[in-house]
């Protein structure tokens, strides 16, 4: 089964994350494929809008931990090409989010121009909980949108929040019934596709002009800190506990760090 499906409808490219049995958790190959799709869509004059959603009962559960842990220490982050593709993508990007949007499943949405959330949607940025730091430029974009105090609530505590709270904070365009979610997002994508292409692209560039530099710098620093912390005892304990389906014991990781 293909982990990412695509469909062209007029000038709209629909991309579906297609690992429903894993809640669409992203593998290294999926990151690379999604980056390639966005880069190709950016160059294709026949594509004016990209619509993005997930299969099954979730949008995206973030990284596939088993696959992610196969990344050799010191190698570049597997998400890096997708981060670059998001920053450089100058056509409208519309997301339809239902069920779980965890970790990167939330932070990737900060690069979208329209985010429609189903009533079932639940968001979380639990990086600190597993000994890591935010990604996809969210250490800049979330405080910029929410203010420091609210961003701290979500990033430092790592607690989940529902679609209504996301809408209240301005993280989603609108909350709609789950049954209407994809139709609503599709309608917006089709409406955008009828507009003058060059004006649409230029307007998006202008909207992102003041934030692009800070987001790129945030991504650079985040990738460095994320890669370093990934080798830390706390992160290793958290990820091992996840795979073993138990609560992490960070006193154990601190003792290990002290012993070394």
N, C-alpha and C positions, 0 to 999 in steps of 0.2 A: 504493500500500500504506500502511495506517495504521501510524504509528510506535509507537503504544501501543494495545494491545488490552485489553478488559475482558470479564469474564464473571461473572455472579452465580450462585452455587450455594448456595441456602438463605440463610443470614446471612453468607456469606463472599463478599467481592468479590476476584476474582483480577485482578491487573494484570500484563500482560506487556509488557516493552520489546521492540519488534519491528523492530529494524534489524539483523538478523543479518549482513548483508553489511558493516556498519560496526562489528561487535562491540557493537552497541547504544550507541554513543557518543551522548551527549545533545545535541540541538540546543536552541536557545532556545525553540522551540515545544514541545518535549517537556518542558522544565522547567515551562513554564506549564501544560501539560495535566496533568501529574502533580500539580502543586499544586492545580489545580481538582478533580481526582478525589479527592484526600485531603480537601479542604475539604468537598466534597459528601458524602463518606462519613461524615465527622464529624457531619454534621447529619441523616443518614438513619438513623432508628431501626431500620430493617430490616437495616442492615449492622452487624455486631458485630465483624468481623475483616477485615483486609486482608492478602492474600497476594500477594507481589511476586516476580517472577523475570524472566529474560531468555530471548529466543529464540535459536536457533542454538547456537554453541559457546562463548558467553561471557555473563556476567552484564551487565557494563557497562564500557566502556573509557573512562569519564570524559567530558570535553567533546569535542564535535565541533570540531576546531580551525578548520576552514574557516568553519563557521557562527559560532563564538565570536568570530573576528577581525572579523566584520561589526558587532559591537557598537560604537557610536560612543563615542569617548573622553569620559569625564565622565558617561556615562549610568549608571543603576543596574545592578547585577549581574543578569544574567538568571536566576541561581540563587536570588535573594533571595526571591521568593514561595514557592518550594519549601522553602527553609530555614525560613521562618515556618510553613508548613503542617506540617512535621515536628515542630517544637517544640510546636505547639498540638494536634497529633493525640492524642486521649486514648483511642483504642481500640487493641487489640493489632495490631501490625504484624509480620508474619512474612515473612522473606526466604529464598529458596532460591537459593544462589549456586553457579554452576559456571563453569569456565573463567576468563577474565580478569575481575578486579575492580580497575580501575586508577583512581587519583585519586579523583574523586567517587564512582566505583563502589565504593570502599572506605569513604570518609568518610561517605557517605549511610547506610551500614549502622550507624553508631554511634547512629542514631535508631530502630533496630528493637528489638523486644522479644525476638524469636527469630531467630537466623541459622543456618540449616543450610547447610553447605558440602559440596559434592561433593568427592570425592577429587582431581578435576582442578583445583579452584579455586586460583588464584594471585592474591595481593593485592599492591598497591603504592601508595605515596603519593609520587609522584615530583615534587612541586611545586617543591622547591628545585632539582632538576635542570634545570628549564625556567625558572628565574629568578623563581618565584612563591612564594606562601605557602600553607599549608593552608587548607581551607575547611570549611563545614558544622559549624563549632564544634569541629573535631577538634583544634585547638591546646589546647583545654581537655580534651575528652573522652578523647583518647588518653593524655596524661600521667596523668589521673585514674584510668584503668583499669590502665595498664601501669607507671606510675612514670616519672620523668623520663628515666632512662638508656635504658630500652627504647623509649620514645617517640622519643627523640633518634636512636636507631639507625634507626628507620623513616622519620622525617620529615627528618632532616638528611642521611642517606646516600641515602635514596630507593630502597633495594634491595627487590626482590620477596621475598615469603615465601609458603610454601605453606600448604595447609589445616591440616596437622598442627601447624605452628608457630602458626597463628592460634588453634587450639583450645587449645594449651598456654598461650597468653597470655590466654585468656578472651575473645577477640574473636568467636568463634562458639560457638553452643550445642552443636553436635555435628558431626562429620564422618561422612558416610555415603557408600556407593557411589553413583556418578553415576546409575546406573539406578534407584536408590531415592530420589533427592533430592526430586523434586517430590511423590511420594507421601508421604514423611515430613513435609514441610512442610505438605502439605494435611491430613494427619491431625491435626497440632497445631492448625491453624487451625479445623478442624471441632470438635475437642475444646473449644477456647476458646469457640466460638460457642454451645455448649450451656450455658455457665455464666451465672449471673445478671448481666445486662448492667450494671446500675448499680454492683454490687460490683466488677465487672471494671474499669470505667472509673475508679472512685474509687481502686482499688488502684494502677492505673497512675499516676494523678496523684500519689499519695503516694510511689511509687517515684521519680518524677522531680522531686519537690518541691525537694530540696536542690540539684539540678544545673541546674534550668531557668534561673535567673538568670545563673549563670556561663556557661552555653552561649549564651544570648542575647547577653551582653556579648562573648563570644569571636567570635560571628558578626558583630557590628557592627564590631569592630576588624579582623577578618580581611577583611571586604569592603572596608574602606578601604585596607588595605595591598595587597590583591590588585589592586584597581583601579589603584592608583598604580604598582605594580611591572609591571603589564601593559604600561605605556608605556615601560618601561626598555629600554635597549639589549640587556641580557642576555636578557630575555624575548622581545624581537623576534627576536634571533638564534636562540634555541632553537626558537621556533615556526616561523620560516622554514626552519630546518634540517629540522624534522620534515616540513614540506610538501615539501621538496626531497629527502627521504630520504637525508640525510647527517648526519654527526656535527656538533654545534654547535661553533663556534670562539669561545670567550668572550674570547680575546685580541683578536679583531677587534672585539667589542662594546665592550671597554674602550677601545680606541684611538678608536672612534667617539665614546664618551662624553667622552674627553679633548679631542677636537677641537671638540666643541660647548661 
